[in-house]
């Protein structure tokens, strides 16, 4: 039963991280353009071998600084919630796993993102 709870909390943490990350992109895009992003399901490949399911989107045609904000806000909000989670008085398995998922997501991202790399806006 404990293993089942672990895996269910892990699945919930992954879903929460995906929703937080992609919803942040969508909200900022809606603010700048008045339109929501359209997401497509696609596989990225970690080290060109391990398939990683993900949602991708195309950058709207707006000023470059707006593109930077739209692209980078996903990880920014994830990290902000990670920090906020330390101040929640009741620590749960879900929160612990959410923190781990967010950190692994950020560290692994450059190795599976392919052409849909949100972090390319950090280079400029």
N, C-alpha and C positions, 0 to 999 in steps of 0.2 A: 504493500500500500504506500509506503514511503517513496519507493521508486516511481510509482505512478504519479504521486503528488509532485515529485521533482520534475518529471517530464512535462506534466501539464503546466506547471509554473514556468518552465523553460519555453514552452510554446507560447504562453501568454506574454512572456517578456519579449520574445521575438516579434510577435504581432504588435505589441505596444511600441516597440522601437521603430518598426516600419511605419505605423500610423503617425507617430509623432514626427518622424523625419519627413515623410511625404506630405503630411498636412501642413507643416511649416512652409515647404516650398509652395504649396497651393495657395495658402493665405497671403503670402507676400506677392505672389504673381497676381492674384486677384486685386490686391491693393494697387499695384503698379499699372496693370493693364485692363482691369475690369472683367477679365476672363479667368476661368479656372484652367489649370493644366490638364492635359489629357495624358493618362498613364497607359503604358503598354507593358505587357508581361514579356520578359525576356530572360534568358540565362546568361549570366556572366560566368567566366571560367577562372577559378582560383588556380594560379600557376599554370594556366592553359590546360588543365586536366579535370579539375573537380567542378562540376556544374553547381552554380549558386543561383537560385531563383531570385529574381528582382523585378522591380517596376522601374521603367525608364520613361523619360519625357523629353520633348524637344524644347529648347530654349526659345521663348518668344522674342520677336524682333523689337527690342527696346534699347535705350541707352545702356552703355557698357556697365556703368555703376549699378544700374538696376539689375542687369544680368548677374553681376557679382553677388548682389544681395539675395537674389532668388536662388542662386546655386549654393551659396554657403550657409544659408539659414538652417538647412536640415540638420547638419552636424552641430551647429551652434545651439539649437534648441535641445537636441539630444543631450549635449554636454551640460547645458543649464539645468535640465531636469535631473541629470545624474547628481549634480552638486546639491540641488534642492532635496533630493531623496535622503541625503545624510541628516537632514534636519527633521525628518518625520519621526515622531517619538516611537512608534511601533515598527520595529524592523521585521520584515517578513522575508520568506524565501523568494517571493516574487521580486522584491526590491533588490535583494542581493544578486539575483540572476539578471535583472534588468541592467544593473550596473556593469556586469560582466559582458552582457550582450552588446551594450553600447560601446564599450572599450574595444572589444574584438571587432565590431563592425567598423569602427574608425581605423583601426590598425590594418585590417585585411582589405579595406576598400580599394586602395590603389592597385592591388594585385588581382582584382576580378572585375573592375569597372569597365574596362575596354574603352570603346569610343565615347561612352556616356559618362565621362569623368567630370564630376562636379568640382573637383579640387583643382582643375586646370586654371580656375580663376584665382588661385593663390599665387600662381607663378608670376603674374603681372604686377 
